[in-house]
Amino acid sequence: MEQLKNIVFDFGGVLIDWNPEYLYNKVFEDKEKMDYFFKNVCTFDWNIQQDAGRPLAEATAEKQKEFPEYADEIAMFYGRWDEMLGGEIIENTRLIKPLSEKYNTYGLTNWSAETIPVAMQRYDFFSHLKGIVVSGDEKLVKPDPKLYYILLDRFNLNPEETLFIDDNPHNIDTAKLLGFNTIHYTQDVNLKERLTEMGVLW
């Protein structure tokens, strides 16, 4: 690894605990009905279209037309979106400030351009990042390499001098192909320990 200069964080699952179940546990009376809703109505693939830049109002209206019996529940997905935020993953977010004193820190996230401001206003760690690239702004989502190239070009980064941290293995695979150093973050990973093992300075 060349001398590390930059550290890039994914947000959801690494720095922020985001889970639609936090909202819909309050909406559905049992888990089976909630699971059906996520599998067939407001699916992961549907949500990722908004992360790729689709307007929330358009996505909601089309889904309500497709599933009118779930019109109210569909409206809640973005109407009460803030209730899906479970909070910071504090053991990781508390690393941002000290890391930012020695490295250039950035964010690269799949996130709707319309909802990312809610998270940015809520969590202080954003103020320590030198810049972020949001999929919804760029109309591209990870693991598309073009989104990574936007990050590299916009902030003049060399991937060999950059560490990328993400909880999605497909996103990690693309980063590796592009020459990034990587950490695949899971619940079993102690991020501070892993960073220290890689020679990151504190």
Secondary structure, DSSP 8 states (H G I E B T S, - for coil): -----EEEE--BTTTEEE-THHHHTTT-SSHHHHHHHHHHTS-HHHHHHHHTT--HHHHHHHHHHH-GGGHHHHHHHHHTGGGGEEEE-HHHHTTHHHHHTTSEEEEEE---TTTHHHHHHH-GGGGG-SEEEEHHHHT--TT-HHHHHHHHHHTT--GGGEEEEES-HHHHHHHHHTT-EEEE--TT--HHHHHHHTT---
